[in-house]
Structures are given as C-alpha cells and as structure tokens.
Amino acid sequence: MKAFNIAVKDMIRSFRSTFALVFMFGVPLLLTGMFYFMFGGMGKSSQGFNVPVTKVVVANLDEGGATFNATAANLPAGVQPASSLGDLVVSVLQEKGFADLLQVSLVDSAEAARTAVDTQRAGVALIIPANFSESFSALNGQAVLELYKDPTLTLGPSIVQSIMAQFMDEMSAAKVAVDVVTRQTGSSDPALVGQVVSLYMAGTQSGDQGTALLDTRSPVATKTQSNPVSLIISFIMAGMTIFYAFFTGTSTAQTILHEQEAGTLARLFTTPTSQATILGGKFLAVGLTVGVQMTILLILGRLIFNIQWGSLVPLAFITAGTVLAASTFGIFVMSLLKNTKQSGAVLGGVLTVTGMAGMIKIFTMGSGSTPAWADVVGMVVPQGWGVRGLTQVMGGAPMKDVLVTFGVLAVMSAVFFSIGVLRFQKRFA
C-alpha cells in the first residue's frame, strides 16, 4: 500500500508540470494535427476520394464481319444486341458500373475524336478501326485499338486502358480456345467457332446470362478506415502515441536520478519504509504515468481525428504491453546512467533514434508496401513492436497475432525490468 501511495504522489507531481503535460499530450496531438490539416482534414472521409469523371469520346468505325456475326449469339446477353466487336466495346464503357468514372459520347470519325481531346473537350479518345471485328475474328489476325489521351491526365486514361485491357483479355481467352479447337479438328467452320465460344462462355463468369463481360463492384465498407488519408493519419497518431510513451517512461524514471542528486531519496531510505517498497513505488509511478498518457491519447485520437483503433480487447492487450515496455525501458535506461547530465543526451539522442527506428514502418508505408528491411529494423527496438501491435489492432489482425506481439513486449519488459531493478538495488545497497 505504501508503494502505491508513493506512486500516486509521484504521478500527481508529474501531471502538475506544464512542460510534462505539453510533452505528453500537446506535442503528439499537435504533430498529428499538422498532418491532418496538411491533407485538408477528413470531414468527408466517409466518402473517400472523389475520382473525377473522365470524358471519353469513342469513334466506333468497326464494320463487323461474317465470323463475328456467326458467334455473336453466344456472347453474354448483358451486352446484346451487337453487330460488331466495336459495339461490344462501347456497351462495356457505357455500363452503369462505370457511370461515376466515365462520361462516354460517340463521334463519327477518328479526326473528330482526336480533335475533342486536343481542344480539351474530352480527356480520352478511343478509336475502333473499321476492320476491328474482322481482324480479331481471324485465327491469325491481330486487332488494335487506338487510345488517344490528354498528356496532362493520368488517372482517367489509366482507368480506360485498364477496362479495355480486361475486356480484350476476356475476348482473347475465347479466341485462344477457338484456335486450339480449330487446330485439333482442322476445321474453321463458323458454326464450330460459335459452339466453342458458347462452351467457353458457359465455363466462365461471363457466361452467366445475367452478367456483363466486365464485373464491376463498389468497395465494401469495413470497420477500419477505407480512406487512404484517414489511414495515414491513423498510422501517424499510432506512431506518435508509441514514440512519446517511451519518452514519458524514460523522463519519469529520470526523477529517481533527480531525487538521488537532491538527497531526498537518501532521506527516504532512512525512514521505516523498506528500500524495496520505495523503489517499487517509484517504478510503479512510471508505469501509471505512461498508462494514463496512452489511454488519454487513444481517447483523444478517437474524438479529435475519428481514428478507429479496433476491437477493445486486442487494443487493451497492446496498450498494456506497450505501457509495460515503455516504463521498464525507462527504468532500464536510467539504471545505466550516473547522473541527470547524462540523461539529457539519452533523451535527445538514444530515444529519438530508437523511436524513429520503431516508426520506420510508418515512414515507408507511402511506397505501397513495407520493405523487408524496414520490418527487420523496426523489430529490433521495443517501439517497433508497439507500433506493430497498434497497426495490427487497427487492421483487424487475428487475436493470435496480437497475442504474439503482446508476448514479445512482455518478454522485453521482463528483461528491462530485471536489469534495471538489479542495477538500482546495487547502486543503493
């Protein structure tokens, strides 16, 4: 009970310090807020990114062909009627699933399509040549589409190109099946070709009479942040929480050195209270201070930035593991130092380096995927395991993965605490 009373008194003294409060809460929230406003806030985060509608002009010059007409009846009902393969292309681009992305209009000539792009009345021109169906239907033929785009655009042309690539891959697969059958049978009878196409379509998703050649789906909302900007802010806040939790753990443990130099710790040791109880209370104060800090930062992150931290139970495990690691790491570091002059270099140098190493995964996430070396570097320091745990919880990782991370933090904490206690006991023996 005496140890707890000592811990509460030390913790209250820490929270009476304006500098400590700013460092524990103000700085991490301020840094996260800077990124928040750099990205324009997230008031519309539930809507995600608004992809601009791309104006597409199509010059469908395709004249069809006998072979295509013989097989057209076997194509999906969702894109019929179609007198040419060019008509299929147009019907795909005009599907309702692409209405929020593409605004499609038709022109009579290739020149008109290119002019529309040159005068910026459209972003992309798709030119379908007159022999498109015939070239594609020929066993040895090669059909070509011309994509003419505004050089200042990137997203819109990429969307159109992706749609066309998927469409042509679908049709090319059917052509490969026809080619294999005709080589084996030695016959190129249109009726046989139509039968092969029909069988191929029946064996694919496109063969469903209620399904179009391209399957368009809207993203399904999840409990985690689907907006990339919101996700970035969440990772930054997670990193700041871990980073400053370890700073608080070490700076709070620094009070032991302060009291040693001021002589107050020695006077405490002369009281009837045992040395183990006094040191235990000092150590407990470090853990309680870090625990309060992390809890408040998590709550404020949810209220201010609308960060979805994930399920409560996994979050509680990771928070507890991080509090243990941050507080025992502070005790361990301070046990290695002789005076407060050395602690300044440690707080400004060692903790900054280890904290940055632990956040390396967050720094490299903009590359699309975290490099293997970044994971290795982050796992060398306890801060990296704390960041790993919070990102796991936010990402909805299985409980077994969360428990592994908690276990590593607990083992690290036991090692730090054991070394720190032994060194302090030896010092004050």
Secondary structure, DSSP 8 states (H G I E B T S, - for coil): -HHHHHHHHHHHHHHT-HHHHIIIIIHHHHHHHHHHHHTT-STTGGG------EEEEEEE-----HHHHHHGGGS-GGG---SSHHHHHHHHHT-GGGTTTEEEEEESSHHHHHHHHHTTS-SEEEEE-TTHHHHHHSTT-----EEEE-TT-SHHHHHHHHHHHHHHHHHHHHHHHHHHHHHHH----HHHHHHHHHHHHHTSGGGSTT--SS--------SS--SHHHHHHHHHHHHHHHHHHHHHHHHHHHHHHHHHHHTHHHHHHTSSS-HHHHHHHHHHHHHHHHHHHHHHHHHHHHHHH------HHHHHHHHHHHHHHHHHHHHHHHHT-SSHHHHHHIIIIIHHHHHHHHTHHHHTGGGSS--HHHHHHHTTSHHHHHHHHHHHHHTT--HHHHHHHHHHHHHHHHHHHHHHHHHHHHHT-
